[in-house]
Structure formats: C-alpha cells, structure tokens
Amino acid sequence: MTRSRLIKIGSAILGVAIFILALQLLKEGARGLTPVMQTLSVNKGDRPLDMAHTLGFGWLMAYLVLSGSPVAAVSLTLLGGGVISNVQTFAMITGSRLGASFIVLFVGFIYSLRGHKRVASVSIGVLALMVTATIYLPAMLLGYGVLTNGWLDGLHFGTPGILNSLVDVVYDPIVNWAVATLPRWLVFLVGLGVLLVAFNIFDRALPEINPERSGFERIADLVYRPLVMFLLGLGVTAVTLSVSVSLTVLVPLSAKGYVRRENLIPYIMGANISTFVDTLVASLLINTPSAFTIVLTEMLSVATISLLIMLLFYAPYQRRMETALEAILRNNRTLAVFLGSLLGIPLILLLLRL
C-alpha cells in the first residue's frame, strides 16, 4: 500500500472522528439557537409556513458555507436539540440541496472567466438548479404526506450501542466541558466550524477526479442513454459524497464539447439521490430515531419523482428544461433576473408572514 493511500485512509478516519464530535457539539448547542430562530420566524411547528421558513433558511445557509451537506447535517442536529420539527427538518434538507446547486453555477462562472465560453460554462449550473428545483419541490410535497401520515415510522434506527458507548467515553467530556464553559449558541458555532473542518478532511481523503485527465472524456459514448447517465450520476456522487463535486466535474467537459448539456439531465437526477448518503450516516450518529426516517423519506421521495419523469415523461421534461435554459441564457438581463431570484426566493421564504 502506497504512502499516499495510507494518508488518505488516515484522513478518512480522522474526518469521521471529527465529524462525530461536530454533530455532538451542534446537537448540544442547538438549544441555544431558539431565540435566534424565533427572531427569524423559524418557530417549531408542522404548518406549511413553518416548512417554508426552514426551506429558505437551509437554502441561504448552503450559500454561506458553499456546500449543502454541512447544512443538511446541521438540520439534523437542530432536530435532535428540539429546535425544529420533523417536517421542518425535511424542508431544511431540501433547501440545503437547492443551495448546493448554486455552487455548480458559481464554478461555471469562474471557469468562464478563464476564457471559456460563458454560455457553455454557466449552463450546467443553471440546468442543475432547474432540475433540482423541479424534482425536489414536488418531492417535498410527497415527503410531507409520507411524514405526516407516518407511513415510514416503522423504519427508524438509533445510534448503534457500541457507538453510543464510544461517544460517552471519548466525546462526552469534550462536549460537557464546552457546554459548561461557553454559551450554547457559541457551542453551536464552534460545532459548525468543526463540521466544516471535518468535511474539508473528507474532501482530501476522497478519490481525486480530474475530468480533463481521466476517462471522463469517454462519457460522450454514453450520453445518449438516459438510464446509463442516471446510474453514472448516482455512482459518481456516492463516491465523492458531494453533488457539487460530481456536477462540477462536468463543467469543463461541457465547455469543451465532450457532452451536450441536455444529455446531463438524467445524470443530475441520479446525483440528487445519492447525495444523501452522508446525511443518512449523520442521521445514525445523533441518537434521534426519527432523523433516519426523515432522510430516508427524502431519498425515496426524490427517487420516486425522478424515476417517474425518467420512465414516463422524460422527452417532454427534457424539452421544457431546454426551452427554459435557452430563455434564461438568452442575454445578460435574463440571466441577471434568474440569479437575482436565487437570492430573493429563499429570503422571501425565510421572512414570509401569513
């Protein structure tokens, strides 16, 4: 085994250890956020308005940390701390996924500044946002019905006993010291910082995917098979544990003409399902049984909507996505309106009053 691989394995183990510590700090510190959440109108409840608030909150938070996975993990710790309800957690995870798609658009913009065609570089980010929104929002309605009717309540798991013992021995002294020394809200912020460090370490441990030097250029042989692209997106995201990474690697491929953007829709669909793998693991580490049910409901809801589109409505769906994409990229004004809506919509959802 090479030294480089040993370093990656060691980094992965360290990342897991720091990840568990971050979740414990966030869960204990979450209780100190209740006044802040109330100020933002994010009050615990099961009304559609309560879901709208956490949807916007998760969406904006993903912008701030430039990633969706940490925000999804934070939503579970807010649930574990009793700050938000099950359906609010579900909505916040959905918001984190919508916010994460923006990172792909941001990378495309940076890539265009390096001299590549703006439309080709930015289009994947716009397409990712549209596909994510048109699948996740219906999936949120489906998931709301599943959660409120308790159809999957029998499928929940808590933290494994051996892991609970490990947490008690290794992490409880650290967390208890932090809670006794710092205000709860500051414990939460420290936990958020530790969580970002954990994800950074994970990124270093994951396999490196260079789209310009690897076999990704041969993807052009597969793009005319939607099911193959769907499975490819599912697999690549499961390996990288990040929908932002798995979609971002396609930006240079599209800019150089290796793949046509309309053929990436099934890839994005698959990526949007397996991106929950790390969140599902996090749900098993916070010792809140309903957390697993919520993430599983999210995965199944997104998978259901995606497969319905793939199997029954793919051709008209693809045409509508292409039409909308062309309209948004028609000129700088329409693109600016679209980008403005990406900030305005989550703000409105967060501040909405009824």
TIKENU-482101 format. One record per residue (C-alpha): z, y, x. Coordinates in nm, 2 decimals. Each point is the difference from the previous one (the first is absolute). Layout:
BEGIN
      z      y      x
      Z      Y      X
...
This chain:
BEGIN
      z      y      x
   0.00   0.00   0.00
  -0.10   0.34   0.14
   0.24   0.28   0.07
  -0.18   0.22  -0.25
   0.05  -0.26  -0.28
   0.37  -0.04   0.09
   0.04   0.37  -0.03
  -0.16   0.00  -0.34
   0.22  -0.28  -0.12
   0.31   0.18   0.14
  -0.12   0.32  -0.18
  -0.04  -0.19  -0.32
   0.36  -0.14   0.01
   0.14   0.34   0.10
  -0.20   0.16  -0.29
   0.15  -0.25  -0.25
   0.35   0.07   0.13
  -0.04   0.38  -0.03
  -0.17  -0.04  -0.34
   0.30  -0.18  -0.14
   0.23   0.27   0.14
  -0.21   0.27  -0.16
   0.01  -0.16  -0.34
   0.38  -0.03   0.01
   0.04   0.36   0.10
  -0.25   0.12  -0.27
   0.17  -0.21  -0.27
   0.35   0.14   0.08
  -0.13   0.35   0.05
  -0.20   0.00  -0.32
   0.31   0.07  -0.21
   0.02   0.34   0.16
  -0.34   0.10  -0.12
   0.08   0.00  -0.37
   0.06   0.39  -0.01
  -0.33   0.05   0.19
  -0.19  -0.23  -0.23
   0.14   0.17  -0.31
  -0.11   0.34   0.14
  -0.35  -0.14   0.03
   0.03  -0.14  -0.36
   0.00  -0.36   0.13
   0.28  -0.13  -0.22
   0.06  -0.36  -0.05
  -0.17  -0.13  -0.32
  -0.27  -0.21  -0.15
  -0.20   0.26  -0.19
  -0.37   0.06   0.09
   0.11   0.35   0.12
   0.25  -0.16   0.25
  -0.28  -0.22   0.13
  -0.23   0.31   0.04
   0.26   0.17   0.21
   0.05  -0.29   0.24
  -0.38  -0.06   0.01
  -0.05   0.36   0.13
   0.31  -0.03   0.23
  -0.13  -0.31   0.17
  -0.35   0.15   0.02
   0.11   0.32   0.18
   0.25  -0.19   0.22
  -0.29  -0.22   0.13
  -0.18   0.32   0.10
   0.30   0.12   0.20
   0.05  -0.32   0.20
  -0.37  -0.08   0.01
   0.06  -0.35  -0.12
   0.06  -0.19  -0.32
   0.20  -0.30   0.12
   0.32   0.20   0.11
   0.00   0.18  -0.34
  -0.03  -0.33  -0.19
   0.30  -0.13   0.20
   0.19   0.32  -0.07
  -0.06  -0.05  -0.38
   0.16  -0.34   0.02
   0.31   0.14   0.17
   0.02   0.27  -0.26
   0.00  -0.28  -0.26
   0.27  -0.18   0.20
   0.21   0.31   0.01
  -0.02   0.04  -0.37
  -0.19   0.33   0.02
  -0.32  -0.10  -0.19
  -0.08  -0.27  -0.26
  -0.22  -0.30   0.02
  -0.31   0.17  -0.16
   0.06   0.31   0.21
   0.00  -0.21   0.32
  -0.33  -0.16  -0.12
  -0.15   0.34  -0.05
   0.12   0.13   0.33
  -0.16  -0.29   0.18
  -0.33   0.07  -0.18
   0.03   0.37   0.11
   0.05  -0.12   0.36
  -0.33  -0.19  -0.01
  -0.19   0.30  -0.14
   0.15   0.22   0.28
  -0.09  -0.26   0.26
  -0.37   0.01  -0.09
   0.00   0.37   0.10
   0.05  -0.11   0.37
  -0.34  -0.17   0.00
  -0.15   0.33  -0.12
   0.18   0.19   0.27
  -0.12  -0.24   0.27
  -0.36   0.04  -0.13
   0.03   0.38   0.02
   0.13  -0.03   0.36
  -0.29  -0.23   0.08
  -0.25   0.25  -0.14
   0.14   0.26   0.24
  -0.10  -0.22   0.29
  -0.37   0.06  -0.09
  -0.06  -0.27  -0.26
  -0.16   0.07  -0.34
   0.26   0.15  -0.23
  -0.12  -0.18  -0.31
   0.00  -0.34   0.16
   0.34   0.05   0.16
   0.18   0.14  -0.30
  -0.16  -0.21  -0.27
   0.22  -0.31   0.07
   0.31   0.20  -0.04
  -0.12   0.15  -0.33
  -0.12  -0.35  -0.12
   0.34  -0.16   0.10
   0.18   0.27  -0.21
  -0.22  -0.05  -0.30
   0.01  -0.38   0.01
   0.38   0.00   0.05
   0.06   0.25  -0.29
  -0.23  -0.18  -0.24
   0.17  -0.33   0.06
   0.36   0.09   0.07
   0.04   0.23  -0.31
  -0.11  -0.27  -0.25
   0.21  -0.25   0.20
   0.30   0.23  -0.04
  -0.04  -0.01  -0.38
  -0.03  -0.38   0.02
   0.30  -0.03   0.23
   0.21   0.23  -0.23
  -0.06  -0.25  -0.28
   0.09  -0.29   0.21
   0.32   0.16   0.13
   0.12   0.14  -0.34
  -0.06  -0.34  -0.17
   0.16  -0.20   0.28
  -0.29  -0.24   0.03
   0.07  -0.06   0.37
   0.38   0.04   0.00
   0.04  -0.37   0.08
  -0.18   0.05   0.33
   0.24   0.19   0.22
   0.16  -0.08   0.33
   0.29   0.16   0.19
   0.06   0.02   0.37
   0.03  -0.35   0.16
   0.36  -0.09   0.07
  -0.04  -0.04   0.37
  -0.15   0.35   0.01
   0.28   0.14  -0.20
   0.24  -0.14   0.26
  -0.20   0.15   0.28
   0.01   0.34  -0.17
   0.37  -0.02  -0.05
   0.06  -0.08   0.36
  -0.26   0.21   0.18
  -0.09   0.29  -0.23
   0.31   0.07  -0.22
   0.20   0.15   0.29
  -0.28   0.24   0.08
  -0.06   0.10  -0.36
   0.37   0.03  -0.08
   0.04   0.23   0.30
  -0.30   0.21  -0.10
   0.14   0.03  -0.36
   0.35   0.09   0.12
  -0.14   0.26   0.25
  -0.29   0.17  -0.18
  -0.07   0.13  -0.35
  -0.19  -0.26  -0.21
  -0.32   0.22  -0.01
   0.00   0.02   0.38
   0.04  -0.38   0.02
  -0.31  -0.03  -0.21
  -0.20   0.24   0.22
   0.12  -0.20   0.31
  -0.11  -0.32  -0.17
  -0.34   0.15  -0.07
  -0.04   0.10   0.36
   0.10  -0.36   0.11
  -0.25  -0.14  -0.25
  -0.28   0.20   0.15
   0.10  -0.12   0.34
  -0.01  -0.36  -0.13
  -0.35   0.04  -0.14
  -0.11   0.16   0.33
   0.12  -0.30   0.19
  -0.17  -0.23  -0.25
  -0.33   0.18   0.06
   0.03  -0.06   0.37
   0.07  -0.37  -0.06
  -0.29  -0.06  -0.24
  -0.34  -0.12   0.12
  -0.23   0.28   0.12
  -0.31   0.04  -0.20
  -0.27   0.21   0.17
  -0.30   0.02  -0.25
  -0.23   0.12   0.27
   0.06  -0.28   0.25
   0.08  -0.30  -0.22
  -0.19  -0.23  -0.24
   0.05   0.26  -0.27
  -0.35   0.12   0.06
  -0.12  -0.34  -0.14
   0.15   0.10  -0.33
  -0.34   0.12  -0.11
  -0.10  -0.37  -0.05
   0.27  -0.03  -0.27
  -0.02   0.33  -0.19
  -0.23  -0.13  -0.28
   0.26  -0.26  -0.11
   0.28   0.18  -0.19
   0.23  -0.30  -0.01
  -0.03  -0.04   0.38
   0.08   0.37   0.05
   0.29  -0.03  -0.24
   0.15  -0.29   0.20
  -0.07   0.19   0.33
   0.20   0.30  -0.12
   0.27  -0.23  -0.12
   0.02  -0.17   0.34
  -0.03   0.30   0.23
   0.27   0.19  -0.18
   0.23  -0.30   0.00
  -0.04  -0.02   0.38
   0.04   0.37   0.06
   0.27   0.05  -0.27
  -0.16   0.34  -0.07
  -0.27   0.10  -0.25
  -0.04   0.32   0.20
  -0.09  -0.19   0.32
  -0.22  -0.26  -0.17
  -0.20   0.27  -0.18
   0.00   0.24   0.30
  -0.18  -0.25   0.22
  -0.30   0.03  -0.24
  -0.04   0.37   0.05
  -0.20  -0.03   0.33
  -0.20  -0.29  -0.14
  -0.11   0.20  -0.30
  -0.07   0.31   0.21
  -0.23  -0.21   0.23
  -0.17  -0.17  -0.28
   0.13  -0.35   0.05
   0.12  -0.02  -0.36
  -0.10   0.19  -0.32
   0.29   0.16  -0.17
  -0.08  -0.14  -0.34
   0.05  -0.35   0.14
   0.35   0.08   0.10
   0.14   0.01  -0.35
   0.11  -0.37  -0.01
   0.14   0.04   0.35
   0.22   0.28  -0.12
   0.11  -0.20  -0.30
   0.11  -0.29   0.21
   0.18   0.23   0.25
   0.19   0.16  -0.29
   0.16  -0.33  -0.09
   0.11  -0.14   0.33
   0.14   0.33   0.11
   0.31  -0.10  -0.20
   0.09  -0.28   0.25
   0.25   0.21   0.20
   0.14   0.16  -0.32
   0.06  -0.35  -0.14
   0.19  -0.09   0.32
   0.20   0.32  -0.03
   0.09  -0.10  -0.36
   0.17  -0.31   0.13
   0.22   0.19   0.25
   0.18   0.25  -0.22
   0.19  -0.25  -0.20
  -0.12   0.13  -0.34
  -0.16  -0.29  -0.19
  -0.21   0.22  -0.23
  -0.17   0.15   0.30
  -0.20  -0.31   0.07
  -0.11  -0.02  -0.37
  -0.12   0.37   0.01
  -0.22  -0.06   0.31
  -0.13  -0.33  -0.13
  -0.09   0.18  -0.33
  -0.18   0.27   0.20
  -0.20  -0.26   0.19
  -0.10  -0.20  -0.30
  -0.09   0.30  -0.21
  -0.23   0.14   0.27
  -0.15  -0.34   0.06
  -0.06  -0.05  -0.37
  -0.18   0.33  -0.04
  -0.20  -0.05   0.32
  -0.11  -0.35  -0.10
  -0.10   0.11  -0.35
  -0.22   0.27   0.15
  -0.14  -0.23   0.26
  -0.09  -0.28  -0.24
  -0.10   0.18  -0.31
  -0.08   0.37   0.06
  -0.09   0.03   0.37
  -0.35   0.13  -0.03
   0.08   0.29  -0.24
   0.32   0.07   0.18
  -0.19   0.03   0.33
  -0.26   0.23  -0.15
   0.27   0.23  -0.14
   0.18   0.02   0.33
  -0.32   0.09   0.18
  -0.08   0.27  -0.26
   0.34   0.15   0.03
  -0.01  -0.02   0.38
  -0.34   0.18   0.01
   0.14   0.27  -0.23
   0.31   0.06   0.22
  -0.20   0.01   0.32
  -0.28   0.22  -0.14
   0.12   0.31   0.18
   0.31   0.15   0.16
   0.11   0.15  -0.33
   0.02  -0.33  -0.19
   0.17  -0.16   0.30
   0.25   0.28   0.02
   0.08  -0.04  -0.37
   0.05  -0.37   0.05
   0.24   0.06   0.29
   0.19   0.26  -0.19
   0.05  -0.24  -0.28
   0.16  -0.25   0.24
   0.28   0.25   0.06
   0.01   0.15  -0.35
   0.02  -0.33  -0.20
   0.31  -0.15   0.17
   0.17   0.35  -0.01
  -0.06   0.03  -0.37
   0.13  -0.36  -0.06
   0.31   0.08   0.20
   0.08   0.33  -0.17
  -0.12  -0.10  -0.34
   0.22   0.10  -0.30
  -0.02  -0.13  -0.35
